[in-house]
Amino acid sequence: MATSTGRDLADPSFRAGVVELCGALAYGELVGFFMIVHDAETAPRLSDRIALARLAAHELEQYERLSGRVTELGGDPETAMAPFTEGFDDWHRRTPAGSWLEGLMKVYAGHTLATDFYREISAYVDPETKALVEEVLHDTGHLDFAERTLREAISQDPAAGGRLALYGRRLIGEALSQAQRVAAERDAITNLLVDDGSGNGADLAELTQMFARITQAHTDRMEWLGLSA
């Protein structure tokens, strides 16, 4: 895999891929904000609502940073996000949470799955965008609340753990299908990811390994919670 440089942004095709990646990330953060706000309404305790409100605020802040990067690159944030609205919205429609704990699992697993996917892709962008993506995806402890609450609930109620394990498997199945769809159907992102002989991007084996790493990371997190993924 070749390392991208700032000079790559002079290439219109490369710049378009970076803009689309930032647009996808930005919409993911925006949807995350609304999802977390909705989940906060069903939280059983005031402390839960406060923790989720802080997480939602963090998501909105990161949305602003990513949409700002799109503007810096000469793109329009709404235009850059538009191709990804259907996919993200479809994922949420296909994985409705049936309880407060499932909602919290969706926040936790959905966020970490997206983090793994976009961190992998960020290896193929320019250094400045890569640094921004890594900062946006960096875990500053905002998800500690979700992890702690899920672990406590699973340890106290094995039946709830079984339901959450099934839901976790559904989440990753739908998420990986969507990620593969994004990687395959968006020409700009495909050109960003796939080596066409220029020495930039990945070959098929590397892309396969990328999705395998994402799956394994999810499995490890589910096991840490006390679940079988």
Secondary structure in CASP SS format (residue, H / E / C, confidence):
PFRMAT SS
TARGET T0000
AUTHOR 0000-0000-0000
METHOD secondary structure of the structure
MODEL  1
M C 1.00
A C 1.00
T C 1.00
S C 1.00
T C 1.00
G H 1.00
R H 1.00
D H 1.00
L H 1.00
A H 1.00
D C 1.00
P H 1.00
S H 1.00
F H 1.00
R H 1.00
A H 1.00
G H 1.00
V H 1.00
V H 1.00
E H 1.00
L H 1.00
C H 1.00
G H 1.00
A H 1.00
L H 1.00
A H 1.00
Y H 1.00
G H 1.00
E H 1.00
L H 1.00
V H 1.00
G H 1.00
F H 1.00
F H 1.00
M H 1.00
I H 1.00
V H 1.00
H H 1.00
D H 1.00
A H 1.00
E H 1.00
T C 1.00
A C 1.00
P C 1.00
R C 1.00
L H 1.00
S H 1.00
D H 1.00
R H 1.00
I H 1.00
A H 1.00
L H 1.00
A H 1.00
R H 1.00
L H 1.00
A H 1.00
A H 1.00
H H 1.00
E H 1.00
L H 1.00
E H 1.00
Q H 1.00
Y H 1.00
E H 1.00
R H 1.00
L H 1.00
S H 1.00
G H 1.00
R H 1.00
V H 1.00
T H 1.00
E H 1.00
L C 1.00
G C 1.00
G C 1.00
D C 1.00
P H 1.00
E H 1.00
T H 1.00
A H 1.00
M H 1.00
A H 1.00
P H 1.00
F H 1.00
T H 1.00
E H 1.00
G H 1.00
F H 1.00
D H 1.00
D H 1.00
W H 1.00
H H 1.00
R H 1.00
R H 1.00
T C 1.00
P C 1.00
A C 1.00
G C 1.00
S C 1.00
W H 1.00
L H 1.00
E H 1.00
G H 1.00
L H 1.00
M H 1.00
K H 1.00
V H 1.00
Y H 1.00
A H 1.00
G H 1.00
H H 1.00
T H 1.00
L H 1.00
A H 1.00
T H 1.00
D H 1.00
F H 1.00
Y H 1.00
R H 1.00
E H 1.00
I H 1.00
S H 1.00
A H 1.00
Y H 1.00
V C 1.00
D C 1.00
P H 1.00
E H 1.00
T H 1.00
K H 1.00
A H 1.00
L H 1.00
V H 1.00
E H 1.00
E H 1.00
V H 1.00
L H 1.00
H C 1.00
D C 1.00
T C 1.00
G C 1.00
H C 1.00
L C 1.00
D H 1.00
F H 1.00
A H 1.00
E H 1.00
R H 1.00
T H 1.00
L H 1.00
R H 1.00
E H 1.00
A H 1.00
I H 1.00
S H 1.00
Q H 1.00
D C 1.00
P H 1.00
A H 1.00
A H 1.00
G H 1.00
G H 1.00
R H 1.00
L H 1.00
A H 1.00
L H 1.00
Y H 1.00
G H 1.00
R H 1.00
R H 1.00
L H 1.00
I H 1.00
G H 1.00
E H 1.00
A H 1.00
L H 1.00
S H 1.00
Q H 1.00
A H 1.00
Q H 1.00
R H 1.00
V H 1.00
A H 1.00
A H 1.00
E H 1.00
R C 1.00
D H 1.00
A H 1.00
I H 1.00
T H 1.00
N H 1.00
L H 1.00
L H 1.00
V E 1.00
D C 1.00
D C 1.00
G C 1.00
S C 1.00
G C 1.00
N C 1.00
G C 1.00
A E 1.00
D C 1.00
L H 1.00
A H 1.00
E H 1.00
L H 1.00
T H 1.00
Q H 1.00
M H 1.00
F H 1.00
A H 1.00
R H 1.00
I H 1.00
T H 1.00
Q H 1.00
A H 1.00
H H 1.00
T H 1.00
D H 1.00
R H 1.00
M H 1.00
E H 1.00
W H 1.00
L H 1.00
G C 1.00
L C 1.00
S C 1.00
A C 1.00
END
